[in-house]
Structures are given as C-alpha cells and as structure tokens.
Amino acid sequence: MTVSTAPLLSASGLAILRGERVLFRGIGLKLLPGEAIVLRGANGAGKTTLLRMLAGLTRPEAGEIARPAPHHWIGHKEGIKPQETPCSHLALWAKAWGSSANIPEILEKMALTRAADVPGRYLSAGQRRRTAFARLLLEDRPLWLLDEPYTALDAAGKTLLDQVISGHLRTNGAIIASMHDTAGFPVTTEVTL
C-alpha cells in the first residue's frame, strides 16, 4: 500500500488582528501524514486563534489555508451537556456522523467504563476531557486539531492521551496541538507564536 505524501494541511502568510493588536503575521505550516506540530507561546499569543483558523472556525486577516483532509477539532470546551453521560454523548456523535464505532470499546480505551453512565454534571474535569477525546475514535479522520489537550488530565490521563495520539501518528494520522506542557508523543516541528 502506498502512503500519500500530500499535505493534510498547509497554510501560508497567515495573519490575525485582535482589536488594534497584531497577534501574528506571516505564519506558514505544512503537515504531512504521520507528523505532529506543536504550537507554543504565552497565554494570549494566538495559539487557540491559529488552531481555530486552521479548523475553519475563524477567518484570517491575510493568508491562505488548504485543508484537503477531514479533521477533528477539540477545543477548551468539552461540549458535554450536564445530563449527558459519556455513553450517550458518544452515541449522539456516532449517530450524527453515521459511525458504527464500538462505543463500549472506546469507553474502555479512554478509561471511562466505570463513568459510562454518569451524567456530565457529576463527571470530574478529567473525565469530561477524556470523553471529548473519545470522539476522536468514533470516526477515522486523518487530521486532529487539539487545543491544550492535557488540560484537566492527571498523569494517567496524559499517558492515555499520549498513547492515543501516538497510535494515530503511527497510522499516518497527523496532529497540530497547542501546548504549554512537554509532549509525550513524537513531535515533528514546534512553532512559537
């Protein structure tokens, strides 16, 4: 089987303003299958804004983005309603995407089996975060855009997420993640804003 070397995402000359302030300009990226780019910078430097731009949620002031690959976006908010359980949350997304993924298997992989039927309002911040990341496993999309993925995760949760990300990279998936922490997965490039 031939692995494509075409970029899953490329961007050039990106710029964004916040009010009168230039957050960044001239940013360019190219992400190939199996690669991971980590965005670094101080709070307010524009990491989340750049990720939202790459996901198609925010328009750049200047520059171009080509995103030929289907992508997943996981931001700061998990998107779990107070009455939703991890199981019902994943079932809702699976139905919306037409996915036939094995939800009990995904819950087990994300260490959520015991919390599978606990309403969101009673889940810990780490359990809500792992539930959001479980959505990545419902449908195979080669490009993952992750905003501060380690937020609210304990050491075991970080190790678990590192394993999921590393597995995605090994199967020619790719990620772009904004991070303050040290990545526990292979990083191809770091971009500082």
C-alpha positions in Angstrom: 0.0 0.0 0.0 1.4 3.4 -0.9 1.2 6.1 1.7 0.4 9.6 0.4 3.0 12.3 0.9 0.5 15.0 0.1 0.0 17.5 3.0 -3.1 17.0 5.1 -3.0 20.8 5.8 -0.9 23.7 4.6 -1.0 27.4 5.3 1.0 30.4 4.2 1.1 34.0 5.2 -1.4 33.8 8.0 -2.1 36.9 10.0 -4.7 37.8 12.6 -5.6 41.0 14.5 -7.3 41.3 17.8 -8.6 44.8 18.0 -5.7 47.0 17.0 -3.1 44.4 18.0 -1.4 42.1 15.6 -1.4 38.6 17.2 0.8 37.1 14.5 1.6 37.5 10.8 3.5 35.5 8.2 2.7 32.1 9.8 3.1 29.2 7.5 2.7 25.5 8.1 2.8 22.2 6.2 1.6 19.0 7.9 2.2 15.6 6.3 0.8 12.2 7.3 2.5 10.9 10.5 3.6 14.4 11.6 2.8 16.4 14.7 3.2 20.1 15.0 3.1 21.7 18.5 2.2 25.4 18.9 3.9 27.2 21.8 3.6 30.7 23.2 2.5 32.7 26.2 -1.2 33.0 27.1 -2.8 35.4 24.6 -0.1 34.8 21.9 -2.7 33.5 19.5 -2.3 29.7 19.7 -6.1 29.0 20.1 -6.9 31.6 17.4 -4.5 29.9 15.0 -6.0 26.5 15.7 -9.5 27.8 15.2 -8.3 29.4 11.9 -6.8 26.0 10.8 -10.1 24.3 11.7 -12.1 26.8 9.6 -13.8 28.4 12.6 -12.1 31.8 12.3 -11.1 33.7 9.2 -7.5 35.0 8.8 -6.9 38.7 8.1 -4.4 37.5 5.5 -3.0 34.3 4.1 -4.3 31.0 2.7 -5.2 27.6 4.2 -5.6 24.4 2.4 -7.2 21.6 4.4 -7.9 18.7 2.0 -8.1 16.1 4.8 -11.2 15.6 7.0 -10.4 16.8 10.6 -11.4 16.6 14.2 -11.4 19.7 16.4 -11.2 19.5 20.2 -11.1 22.9 21.9 -11.2 24.0 25.5 -14.8 23.3 26.0 -15.7 19.6 26.0 -19.2 20.0 24.7 -20.8 17.6 27.2 -24.2 18.6 28.4 -24.9 18.3 32.2 -27.5 15.5 31.6 -25.4 13.6 29.0 -23.4 10.6 30.1 -20.1 9.6 28.3 -22.1 6.8 26.6 -25.0 8.9 25.5 -22.6 11.7 24.3 -20.7 9.3 22.1 -23.8 7.7 20.8 -25.2 11.1 19.8 -22.0 12.0 17.9 -21.8 8.5 16.3 -25.4 8.9 15.1 -24.7 12.4 13.7 -21.6 11.2 11.9 -23.1 7.9 10.7 -20.4 6.0 12.6 -20.7 2.3 13.6 -17.8 2.5 16.1 -17.9 0.2 19.1 -18.7 2.7 21.9 -18.1 0.3 24.8 -14.6 -0.4 23.3 -13.9 3.3 23.0 -15.1 3.9 26.6 -12.7 1.2 27.8 -9.8 2.6 25.8 -10.4 6.0 27.3 -10.7 4.6 30.9 -14.3 5.7 31.1 -16.1 2.3 31.6 -16.9 3.0 35.2 -18.1 6.5 34.4 -20.0 5.5 31.2 -23.5 6.2 32.7 -22.6 9.1 35.0 -24.3 12.4 34.0 -21.9 15.1 32.8 -22.6 17.3 35.8 -21.1 14.7 38.1 -18.0 13.9 36.0 -14.6 15.2 37.0 -12.9 17.7 34.7 -10.6 14.9 33.6 -13.4 12.5 32.8 -15.2 15.2 30.7 -11.9 15.8 28.9 -11.4 12.1 28.2 -15.0 11.9 26.9 -14.3 14.7 24.5 -11.2 12.9 23.2 -13.1 9.7 22.9 -15.0 11.4 20.0 -11.7 11.3 18.0 -12.1 7.5 18.0 -15.7 7.5 16.6 -14.7 8.3 13.1 -11.4 8.0 11.4 -10.2 11.4 10.3 -6.5 11.9 9.5 -6.1 15.4 10.9 -6.6 16.2 14.6 -6.5 19.9 15.8 -6.2 19.9 19.6 -6.2 22.9 21.8 -4.3 22.4 25.1 -5.0 18.6 25.1 -3.6 18.0 28.6 -5.9 20.5 30.3 -7.5 18.9 33.4 -5.8 15.5 32.8 -3.9 13.8 35.6 -0.7 11.8 34.9 -2.7 8.7 33.9 -4.9 10.7 31.6 -2.0 12.3 30.0 -0.3 8.9 29.4 -3.5 7.6 28.0 -3.9 10.5 25.6 -0.2 10.2 24.5 -0.9 6.6 23.6 -4.0 7.5 21.6 -2.1 10.3 19.8 1.0 8.1 19.1 -1.3 5.4 17.7 -2.9 8.0 15.4 0.5 9.2 14.2 1.7 5.6 13.6 -1.3 5.0 11.2 -0.3 8.1 9.2 -2.7 10.5 11.0 -1.4 13.9 11.9 -2.0 16.5 14.6 -1.5 20.1 15.4 -1.7 20.9 19.1 -1.3 24.0 21.2 0.6 23.1 24.4 2.4 24.5 27.4 3.5 21.0 28.7 6.1 18.7 27.3 4.6 16.5 24.7 4.6 12.8 25.4 4.3 11.9 21.8 6.7 12.3 18.8 6.8 16.0 17.7 8.0 16.8 14.2 8.0 20.6 14.5 7.4 23.3 17.2 6.1 26.7 16.2 6.4 29.5 18.7 4.0 32.4 18.4 
